Amino acid sequence: MALQAQAAEPQVRVLLLEADRMPLAAGQQPLVLRAGSQRWLLAPSESVVLQLAAGDLVLERGGAVERLPQMSELWLEPAARPSGDGADFQLQQRGYRGRLQLLVGASAVRAINHVPLEVYLPSVVGSEMPASWPQAALRAQAVAARTYALRQRKPTAPFDVSATVSSQVYKGVDAETPSTRQAVASTRGQVLIYGSSLANAVFHSSAGGSTENSGDLWSQQLPYLVSVPDFDQHSPVHAWEQRLEPDQLQKAFGEIGGAQRIEVLATTGSGRVRQARVIGPAGTLVLTGAQLRSRLGLKSTLVRFEVLAPELAALPPSLPPLPPLSSQPSDPEAQPPVQVPLPVQVPPPSLLAIGRGYGHGVGMSQWGAHGLAQRGQSYDQILRHYYRGTELRPYTSP
């Protein structure tokens, strides 16, 4: 299926990489690397490296190194109109469509993919969900991803979204399949609207039984992002355990010397940690659930903690009795000295995190969408369940 953009189709700017070294390559068609009036032609499948070295920008090509003049921006784009479904360019051996903008900073270069929205989405759907999932789930993901991307557009910023979980995952053409293209094509232009605005169509992997109210995680409670029952009981992360060893706890809570136990002080309506107290050898910390999750690398904040007692087998059952006191002076050379055992060092405990779900818990649960699709629900029914009160409409540019 050809994925050519319509003339009026919105563009999305995706931050792919921020680094001092950019390995680039042409796809099946030749590319042009341009900076102002300067041009460098890349033959099909030719590779180059753009790199910052001692504050200068250099182009490594075919064993030769060319030092480029001072510049703040370069573009890598097809030399002619793209044809077919292959990648237009490669970055770090991953293929992408569209054009690549390279913004040169003092210590790093930003690689930003400018790509038509409907060309971008099949990769997002395949990066966020297994392509083998039912079409209803894939279509729900396509609508949510389209709505999210459009809402995130920021004309005054250098890019709109990133290619990672901090926005929505985008792995280029390798993540596209016929099923993800079908999901995007069959919902083309459809978005979620609340009132007169695009909904904030956030999503996550698995809610662990119920989603979260947006106001319990973020500063604003949106009327359509409320806690609803999830249908993710078949998810591999519906229930999980994570052992937290002393060295990990030491790194996570270095300012208090580690953690001997973690007490949940307050929870949200769905049971997620709102606030917790970490008790360590050198003090205590009070953290939000999000801070705790970040420090420990937890799958979610729907979690509780147990102490795993250290092995006590090496400890003596009791101390030997001391000799009786005597009022008579004794000859110190006539009696052996009393051996008082040294205190046994008890190793710090490990903790066990026992939790449910994966992700922040707000909006659509992807495993829940899969569960609802298996029950015969359509993509619009899935979207209505997770984004309460929103409407499915064709997108029109403001």
Secondary structure as GFF3:
##gff-version 3
##sequence-region A 1 398
A	DSSP	beta_strand	11	19	.	.	.	ID=ss1
A	DSSP	beta_strand	21	26	.	.	.	ID=ss2
A	DSSP	beta_strand	31	35	.	.	.	ID=ss3
A	DSSP	beta_strand	38	42	.	.	.	ID=ss4
A	DSSP	beta_strand	47	53	.	.	.	ID=ss5
A	DSSP	beta_strand	56	61	.	.	.	ID=ss6
A	DSSP	beta_strand	64	67	.	.	.	ID=ss7
A	DSSP	beta_strand	73	78	.	.	.	ID=ss8
A	DSSP	beta_strand	89	91	.	.	.	ID=ss9
A	DSSP	beta_strand	94	96	.	.	.	ID=ss10
A	DSSP	beta_strand	99	104	.	.	.	ID=ss11
A	DSSP	beta_strand	109	116	.	.	.	ID=ss12
A	DSSP	alpha_helix	117	128	.	.	.	ID=ss13
A	DSSP	alpha_helix	135	151	.	.	.	ID=ss14
A	DSSP	beta_strand	161	162	.	.	.	ID=ss15
A	DSSP	three_ten_helix	172	175	.	.	.	ID=ss16
A	DSSP	alpha_helix	178	186	.	.	.	ID=ss17
A	DSSP	beta_strand	190	194	.	.	.	ID=ss18
A	DSSP	beta_strand	197	198	.	.	.	ID=ss19
A	DSSP	beta_strand	203	204	.	.	.	ID=ss20
A	DSSP	alpha_helix	214	217	.	.	.	ID=ss21
A	DSSP	beta_strand	240	244	.	.	.	ID=ss22
A	DSSP	alpha_helix	246	252	.	.	.	ID=ss23
A	DSSP	three_ten_helix	254	256	.	.	.	ID=ss24
A	DSSP	beta_strand	261	267	.	.	.	ID=ss25
A	DSSP	beta_strand	273	280	.	.	.	ID=ss26
A	DSSP	beta_strand	283	288	.	.	.	ID=ss27
A	DSSP	alpha_helix	289	296	.	.	.	ID=ss28
A	DSSP	beta_strand	303	308	.	.	.	ID=ss29
A	DSSP	beta_strand	350	355	.	.	.	ID=ss30
A	DSSP	beta_strand	364	365	.	.	.	ID=ss31
A	DSSP	alpha_helix	366	374	.	.	.	ID=ss32
A	DSSP	alpha_helix	379	386	.	.	.	ID=ss33
A	DSSP	beta_strand	391	394	.	.	.	ID=ss34
###
